[in-house]
Amino acid sequence: MSEISSTAVIKREDFTLSKGLAPRPGPVRHDSNLDRNDILFALFKHKRKIIVCAAAGLLAGAAVFFLYPPVYESQAKLLVRYLVERSSVDGVDSSASRGGSLAENALGSEIEILTSWDLALQAAEAVGVKRLLPNTSGTPTKEAAATAVAQGLEVGARKGSNIIFVSYKNRDPQLATLVLTELVNRYFNKHLEVHRSAGAFDFVTQQTDQVRARLNQTEDALKDVKQKAGIVSLTDSNAALSAEVTRTEDQLHAAEAELAEQQARVRQMGGSFAEKSESGSPSKAEAKPEAPAEIVQQYQVLVSRLPQLRSAKMDLLARYTPNNRMVKANQAEINEAESQRRDLEKKYPDLPGRVGPIGSFKDQQLDPASESARLAGLQAKKDALIAQLRDVRERIQKLSQLGPQVADLERQQKMQEANYTYFEGTLEKARVDEALDPSKIPNISAVQRPSPAFVVTGIRNKLAIGLAGGGLALGVAFALLKELILNRTIKRPVEIENSIGVRPLMSIPWGFERHLVTASNGQVNGLRKRSASTQNLAPWDTGHFIRPFCEAIRDRLTLYFELNQLTHKPKLVGVTAFSKEAGTSTLAAGLAAALSETGDGKVLLVDANLGPEHVHPFFRGLPAYPINAVLQPAGKIDSAANNLYLASVASPGAGPAQLGLKKFFELVPNFKASDFDYIIFDMPPLGQTSPTVGMAGFMDKLLLVVDADQNNRETVRRGYSALVNIRNNVSVVLNKAQHYAPKWLDGDV
């Protein structure tokens, strides 16, 4: 749109024509919130369409209700107590699912079996393909029959219940019961087939034999190894040999002590005793120092204490193992006493002879022959104990070499015994499965066998209600879609307020008493076809429909001029719109006529669109002068009505023309110098090449006419913003507003 400089000021004497030309942005608001009134308005506007759609939906629903063929249904109920996997191969699968999520999984598994394609195919073959598909053209197939069975089958379970509900629908009542009976009967077979392994008995028998053979081999190998080692139990043998080593060592120590004691006694008896020297000849004992009385007493205490300690050790070994703390402490005391005794005997060889056995006297007489015999016996005992200890240690070494092999064979034996026990149990279950009757499955039973078929009206009723409600919903959806999304034109005064943020100055309704007002170019500016009685009625005539609205606009303009102290003459008022058929000519003529009736002065109506030829058909031949002639100071022109004069922008014979900005600027001083009180401009519609935006800056008041149901909201918002930026004196008039809803819904005052 064309724009003019905001600093343009045209003065005549001391009067400023266009004061306040500086752009002042108006209160433009972009409000797109959807409220209840918008929805109700859309519904009221398209109420006829909604009623037609609702009636069509009701008719369609009634037709379905009465003409829909009947459907019969048979029902059955199955109780799933628990689920036992009858697999004889995997022990993990042999668990029972009870309660909680396991129970839900079990029900889900059984439902999947009931709805499986294999089960539907078996039932279709049992019932008969031709019976299931009697009206099929060509040769029916079992796959098509199974599809029909699957489509009519419904299986489900309620939450918290272990009962499965099975139903089948068909148009034949007998066929509905028959198909469901076949499905339930074959379900038990399918259940066993799924939950147990095929050929389980033969497989488990073969596995049991193999495990038994391996177990026999392991037992034979273990027996040979134990015989070679001379043991029955590896653990018991290790413990026995350890105890025997400990006992033999203790006996050897005791024999060595007694032998040393007896040697000392024999030596004491003869002062010396013959020993075999390295050369084999006897030698005399060398003289040794005699032990004092304190040493003799100490030696006697040690000799008397050793038997007590050894006796205590034997008692402890009877109750504890050699590794016990008390046994080890006792052995340490024995070792310490033996060490002290040997040290004393080494230092004083005559001590054993002087002390003698406990309770004997020093000067007791001993038999040399018996003491020598006893010495030989102790020596033989020592040699036997040494040989015995050597033999036990050899057995321990041999057992340590064979121990890992025995332990490995024993582990294999335990594992193979466990496997053999398991396969023996599964073999017994496999025998039971082979002989199990599918109808006598203990964990699943039929609570209700397939019932006699009864008529099902659910589908028919849903279709009827859906069609009936769908018609109404379609009408409502169409109305809301068109008015709230697709159709973005302005239809009500409240929409103007929501779009540009100001209330309209006037809302002129679309009524049956309207007329068509035609401009000089033949374009229709009126609102309705004219009747015969009002065909040539001019807007300034009192009988014209526009007069009451124009008089109201006149009063509001007068108040506006008073409040803003606009007392200069003439006052320029422009009327423009967004389209050619918005009714601007009718409104401008009616407003000019209403202002001329105030009696204050003359009013000039300027047609700024076209030339003088057929400027207004409603002029009824009254003169319309060129604008230059009207503005001549000494010119004399005739009025079209009381104080109302008409003018056009072109000269006679010049043809159609528009009032350009340059010419308008040249005529502004003449406008201000004229003796008119009001000059009303019927301005061209707003557009890219329209001079209206530039002319608007010189108007004291500009009326923007919005054509209801024709002008887009965004167009109105942009046009209003452009005019307000030039000069904030724009008022909006909504023309051809149609009232579809009650007045309280439109929000009019």
URBEL-V600140 format. One record per residue. N is the residue number from 1. RES is the residue in one small letter. PSI is psi in whole degrees, 0 to 359 (999 if undefined). Layout:
[[N | RES | PSI] [N | RES | PSI]]
//
This chain:
[[1 | m | 150] [2 | s | 147] [3 | e | 156] [4 | i | 165] [5 | s | 140] [6 | s | 352] [7 | t | 5] [8 | a | 122] [9 | v | 128] [10 | i | 122] [11 | k | 148] [12 | r | 113] [13 | e | 239] [14 | d | 13] [15 | f | 127] [16 | t | 121] [17 | l | 312] [18 | s | 61] [19 | k | 150] [20 | g | 33] [21 | l | 344] [22 | a | 134] [23 | p | 129] [24 | r | 112] [25 | p | 135] [26 | g | 172] [27 | p | 69] [28 | v | 130] [29 | r | 132] [30 | h | 88] [31 | d | 114] [32 | s | 22] [33 | n | 141] [34 | l | 129] [35 | d | 180] [36 | r | 321] [37 | n | 326] [38 | d | 319] [39 | i | 315] [40 | l | 322] [41 | f | 317] [42 | a | 320] [43 | l | 317] [44 | f | 323] [45 | k | 322] [46 | h | 32] [47 | k | 326] [48 | r | 316] [49 | k | 319] [50 | i | 318] [51 | i | 319] [52 | v | 316] [53 | c | 320] [54 | a | 320] [55 | a | 319] [56 | a | 320] [57 | g | 320] [58 | l | 319] [59 | l | 317] [60 | a | 319] [61 | g | 319] [62 | a | 321] [63 | a | 318] [64 | v | 319] [65 | f | 320] [66 | f | 336] [67 | l | 351] [68 | y | 128] [69 | p | 146] [70 | p | 149] [71 | v | 134] [72 | y | 148] [73 | e | 139] [74 | s | 141] [75 | q | 151] [76 | a | 157] [77 | k | 135] [78 | l | 132] [79 | l | 122] [80 | v | 101] [81 | r | 311] [82 | y | 169] [83 | l | 120] [84 | v | 120] [85 | e | 115] [86 | r | 30] [87 | s | 129] [88 | s | 7] [89 | v | 315] [90 | d | 119] [91 | g | 336] [92 | v | 326] [93 | d | 352] [94 | s | 13] [95 | s | 156] [96 | a | 136] [97 | s | 117] [98 | r | 129] [99 | g | 160] [100 | g | 214] [101 | s | 330] [102 | l | 320] [103 | a | 320] [104 | e | 319] [105 | n | 323] [106 | a | 315] [107 | l | 320] [108 | g | 321] [109 | s | 318] [110 | e | 325] [111 | i | 320] [112 | e | 324] [113 | i | 317] [114 | l | 328] [115 | t | 12] [116 | s | 155] [117 | w | 323] [118 | d | 317] [119 | l | 319] [120 | a | 322] [121 | l | 320] [122 | q | 318] [123 | a | 321] [124 | a | 318] [125 | e | 324] [126 | a | 320] [127 | v | 319] [128 | g | 128] [129 | v | 317] [130 | k | 328] [131 | r | 325] [132 | l | 329] [133 | l | 71] [134 | p | 333] [135 | n | 17] [136 | t | 132] [137 | s | 134] [138 | g | 194] [139 | t | 118] [140 | p | 148] [141 | t | 158] [142 | k | 333] [143 | e | 319] [144 | a | 321] [145 | a | 318] [146 | a | 324] [147 | t | 318] [148 | a | 320] [149 | v | 315] [150 | a | 325] [151 | q | 327] [152 | g | 356] [153 | l | 137] [154 | e | 128] [155 | v | 135] [156 | g | 169] [157 | a | 140] [158 | r | 149] [159 | k | 134] [160 | g | 3] [161 | s | 150] [162 | n | 28] [163 | i | 131] [164 | i | 129] [165 | f | 125] [166 | v | 132] [167 | s | 154] [168 | y | 135] [169 | k | 140] [170 | n | 156] [171 | r | 345] [172 | d | 118] [173 | p | 321] [174 | q | 322] [175 | l | 326] [176 | a | 314] [177 | t | 319] [178 | l | 314] [179 | v | 318] [180 | l | 324] [181 | t | 316] [182 | e | 322] [183 | l | 315] [184 | v | 316] [185 | n | 317] [186 | r | 345] [187 | y | 320] [188 | f | 318] [189 | n | 317] [190 | k | 325] [191 | h | 312] [192 | l | 323] [193 | e | 325] [194 | v | 319] [195 | h | 9] [196 | r | 154] [197 | s | 141] [198 | a | 132] [199 | g | 31] [200 | a | 322] [201 | f | 311] [202 | d | 318] [203 | f | 314] [204 | v | 324] [205 | t | 316] [206 | q | 317] [207 | q | 322] [208 | t | 317] [209 | d | 318] [210 | q | 317] [211 | v | 320] [212 | r | 318] [213 | a | 317] [214 | r | 323] [215 | l | 318] [216 | n | 319] [217 | q | 317] [218 | t | 319] [219 | e | 319] [220 | d | 316] [221 | a | 319] [222 | l | 322] [223 | k | 318] [224 | d | 317] [225 | v | 317] [226 | k | 321] [227 | q | 320] [228 | k | 322] [229 | a | 346] [230 | g | 35] [231 | i | 162] [232 | v | 316] [233 | s | 131] [234 | l | 317] [235 | t | 313] [236 | d | 322] [237 | s | 317] [238 | n | 317] [239 | a | 317] [240 | a | 318] [241 | l | 322] [242 | s | 317] [243 | a | 322] [244 | e | 321] [245 | v | 315] [246 | t | 315] [247 | r | 318] [248 | t | 319] [249 | e | 320] [250 | d | 316] [251 | q | 321] [252 | l | 319] [253 | h | 318] [254 | a | 319] [255 | a | 320] [256 | e | 320] [257 | a | 315] [258 | e | 322] [259 | l | 316] [260 | a | 322] [261 | e | 317] [262 | q | 324] [263 | q | 319] [264 | a | 323] [265 | r | 315] [266 | v | 321] [267 | r | 323] [268 | q | 325] [269 | m | 319] [270 | g | 7] [271 | g | 330] [272 | s | 159] [273 | f | 149] [274 | a | 132] [275 | e | 152] [276 | k | 119] [277 | s | 179] [278 | e | 335] [279 | s | 354] [280 | g | 357] [281 | s | 144] [282 | p | 150] [283 | s | 151] [284 | k | 146] [285 | a | 139] [286 | e | 151] [287 | a | 132] [288 | k | 157] [289 | p | 149] [290 | e | 139] [291 | a | 140] [292 | p | 171] [293 | a | 324] [294 | e | 320] [295 | i | 320] [296 | v | 318] [297 | q | 319] [298 | q | 319] [299 | y | 322] [300 | q | 323] [301 | v | 318] [302 | l | 317] [303 | v | 322] [304 | s | 336] [305 | r | 330] [306 | l | 315] [307 | p | 326] [308 | q | 317] [309 | l | 320] [310 | r | 323] [311 | s | 319] [312 | a | 324] [313 | k | 318] [314 | m | 321] [315 | d | 319] [316 | l | 320] [317 | l | 335] [318 | a | 337] [319 | r | 334] [320 | y | 167] [321 | t | 162] [322 | p | 338] [323 | n | 3] [324 | n | 147] [325 | r | 320] [326 | m | 321] [327 | v | 318] [328 | k | 321] [329 | a | 319] [330 | n | 318] [331 | q | 324] [332 | a | 322] [333 | e | 319] [334 | i | 314] [335 | n | 319] [336 | e | 318] [337 | a | 318] [338 | e | 319] [339 | s | 317] [340 | q | 320] [341 | r | 314] [342 | r | 322] [343 | d | 318] [344 | l | 320] [345 | e | 325] [346 | k | 323] [347 | k | 323] [348 | y | 89] [349 | p | 337] [350 | d | 0] [351 | l | 315] [352 | p | 324] [353 | g | 324] [354 | r | 322] [355 | v | 310] [356 | g | 186] [357 | p | 157] [358 | i | 133] [359 | g | 355] [360 | s | 167] [361 | f | 157] [362 | k | 323] [363 | d | 19] [364 | q | 141] [365 | q | 127] [366 | l | 155] [367 | d | 117] [368 | p | 323] [369 | a | 316] [370 | s | 324] [371 | e | 325] [372 | s | 323] [373 | a | 319] [374 | r | 323] [375 | l | 319] [376 | a | 324] [377 | g | 319] [378 | l | 324] [379 | q | 320] [380 | a | 322] [381 | k | 319] [382 | k | 315] [383 | d | 321] [384 | a | 319] [385 | l | 322] [386 | i | 317] [387 | a | 320] [388 | q | 318] [389 | l | 322] [390 | r | 320] [391 | d | 317] [392 | v | 319] [393 | r | 324] [394 | e | 319] [395 | r | 321] [396 | i | 319] [397 | q | 319] [398 | k | 320] [399 | l | 325] [400 | s | 331] [401 | q | 323] [402 | l | 353] [403 | g | 310] [404 | p | 322] [405 | q | 320] [406 | v | 316] [407 | a | 318] [408 | d | 317] [409 | l | 324] [410 | e | 321] [411 | r | 315] [412 | q | 321] [413 | q | 318] [414 | k | 314] [415 | m | 315] [416 | q | 328] [417 | e | 320] [418 | a | 316] [419 | n | 319] [420 | y | 319] [421 | t | 318] [422 | y | 313] [423 | f | 332] [424 | e | 318] [425 | g | 316] [426 | t | 329] [427 | l | 322] [428 | e | 320] [429 | k | 324] [430 | a | 323] [431 | r | 320] [432 | v | 317] [433 | d | 324] [434 | e | 326] [435 | a | 5] [436 | l | 134] [437 | d | 125] [438 | p | 328] [439 | s | 353] [440 | k | 37] [441 | i | 125] [442 | p | 333] [443 | n | 350] [444 | i | 131] [445 | s | 156] [446 | a | 110] [447 | v | 321] [448 | q | 120] [449 | r | 162] [450 | p | 124] [451 | s | 163] [452 | p | 144] [453 | a | 143] [454 | f | 159] [455 | v | 134] [456 | v | 123] [457 | t | 2] [458 | g | 313] [459 | i | 316] [460 | r | 315] [461 | n | 320] [462 | k | 318] [463 | l | 316] [464 | a | 313] [465 | i | 322] [466 | g | 318] [467 | l | 318] [468 | a | 312] [469 | g | 331] [470 | g | 325] [471 | g | 313] [472 | l | 317] [473 | a | 323] [474 | l | 316] [475 | g | 316] [476 | v | 318] [477 | a | 320] [478 | f | 316] [479 | a | 314] [480 | l | 321] [481 | l | 317] [482 | k | 316] [483 | e | 327] [484 | l | 340] [485 | i | 307] [486 | l | 311] [487 | n | 104] [488 | r | 25] [489 | t | 162] [490 | i | 130] [491 | k | 338] [492 | r | 158] [493 | p | 325] [494 | v | 332] [495 | e | 329] [496 | i | 318] [497 | e | 321] [498 | n | 330] [499 | s | 312] [500 | i | 353] [501 | g | 10] [502 | v | 153] [503 | r | 143] [504 | p | 147] [505 | l | 325] [506 | m | 147] [507 | s | 111] [508 | i | 118] [509 | p | 162] [510 | w | 113] [511 | g | 176] [512 | f | 352] [513 | e | 22] [514 | r | 164] [515 | h | 163] [516 | l | 128] [517 | v | 121] [518 | t | 132] [519 | a | 177] [520 | s | 340] [521 | n | 5] [522 | g | 357] [523 | q | 142] [524 | v | 126] [525 | n | 356] [526 | g | 196] [527 | l | 343] [528 | r | 161] [529 | k | 139] [530 | r | 142] [531 | s | 171] [532 | a | 327] [533 | s | 338] [534 | t | 23] [535 | q | 319] [536 | n | 24] [537 | l | 125] [538 | a | 154] [539 | p | 335] [540 | w | 354] [541 | d | 145] [542 | t | 339] [543 | g | 354] [544 | h | 143] [545 | f | 335] [546 | i | 345] [547 | r | 314] [548 | p | 322] [549 | f | 321] [550 | c | 322] [551 | e | 322] [552 | a | 320] [553 | i | 321] [554 | r | 314] [555 | d | 320] [556 | r | 326] [557 | l | 318] [558 | t | 316] [559 | l | 321] [560 | y | 316] [561 | f | 321] [562 | e | 315] [563 | l | 327] [564 | n | 7] [565 | q | 42] [566 | l | 92] [567 | t | 358] [568 | h | 162] [569 | k | 145] [570 | p | 161] [571 | k | 128] [572 | l | 125] [573 | v | 124] [574 | g | 146] [575 | v | 120] [576 | t | 174] [577 | a | 188] [578 | f | 350] [579 | s | 165] [580 | k | 336] [581 | e | 29] [582 | a | 349] [583 | g | 23] [584 | t | 323] [585 | s | 315] [586 | t | 316] [587 | l | 318] [588 | a | 317] [589 | a | 316] [590 | g | 320] [591 | l | 319] [592 | a | 319] [593 | a | 320] [594 | a | 322] [595 | l | 327] [596 | s | 340] [597 | e | 355] [598 | t | 339] [599 | g | 5] [600 | d | 332] [601 | g | 192] [602 | k | 152] [603 | v | 131] [604 | l | 126] [605 | l | 117] [606 | v | 121] [607 | d | 102] [608 | a | 14] [609 | n | 300] [610 | l | 184] [611 | g | 189] [612 | p | 343] [613 | e | 118] [614 | h | 52] [615 | v | 309] [616 | h | 117] [617 | p | 331] [618 | f | 1] [619 | f | 341] [620 | r | 45] [621 | g | 2] [622 | l | 149] [623 | p | 140] [624 | a | 116] [625 | y | 155] [626 | p | 155] [627 | i | 326] [628 | n | 320] [629 | a | 324] [630 | v | 324] [631 | l | 359] [632 | q | 132] [633 | p | 323] [634 | a | 7] [635 | g | 149] [636 | k | 122] [637 | i | 157] [638 | d | 146] [639 | s | 148] [640 | a | 333] [641 | a | 188] [642 | n | 112] [643 | n | 17] [644 | l | 126] [645 | y | 150] [646 | l | 143] [647 | a | 155] [648 | s | 168] [649 | v | 347] [650 | a | 160] [651 | s | 158] [652 | p | 136] [653 | g | 3] [654 | a | 346] [655 | g | 179] [656 | p | 142] [657 | a | 161] [658 | q | 155] [659 | l | 104] [660 | g | 168] [661 | l | 321] [662 | k | 314] [663 | k | 324] [664 | f | 319] [665 | f | 322] [666 | e | 329] [667 | l | 349] [668 | v | 313] [669 | p | 322] [670 | n | 322] [671 | f | 317] [672 | k | 336] [673 | a | 352] [674 | s | 168] [675 | d | 21] [676 | f | 147] [677 | d | 321] [678 | y | 138] [679 | i | 116] [680 | i | 124] [681 | f | 120] [682 | d | 94] [683 | m | 157] [684 | p | 159] [685 | p | 155] [686 | l | 138] [687 | g | 179] [688 | q | 325] [689 | t | 8] [690 | s | 139] [691 | p | 5] [692 | t | 320] [693 | v | 319] [694 | g | 321] [695 | m | 334] [696 | a | 332] [697 | g | 341] [698 | f | 359] [699 | m | 142] [700 | d | 334] [701 | k | 136] [702 | l | 126] [703 | l | 119] [704 | l | 114] [705 | v | 126] [706 | v | 124] [707 | d | 113] [708 | a | 142] [709 | d | 10] [710 | q | 321] [711 | n | 130] [712 | n | 150] [713 | r | 318] [714 | e | 323] [715 | t | 315] [716 | v | 318] [717 | r | 316] [718 | r | 317] [719 | g | 316] [720 | y | 318] [721 | s | 320] [722 | a | 320] [723 | l | 320] [724 | v | 326] [725 | n | 335] [726 | i | 309] [727 | r | 131] [728 | n | 67] [729 | n | 31] [730 | v | 132] [731 | s | 147] [732 | v | 136] [733 | v | 123] [734 | l | 119] [735 | n | 149] [736 | k | 33] [737 | a | 126] [738 | q | 137] [739 | h | 107] [740 | y | 334] [741 | a | 172] [742 | p | 158] [743 | k | 326] [744 | w | 336] [745 | l | 327] [746 | d | 338] [747 | g | 16] [748 | d | 148] [749 | v | 999]]
//
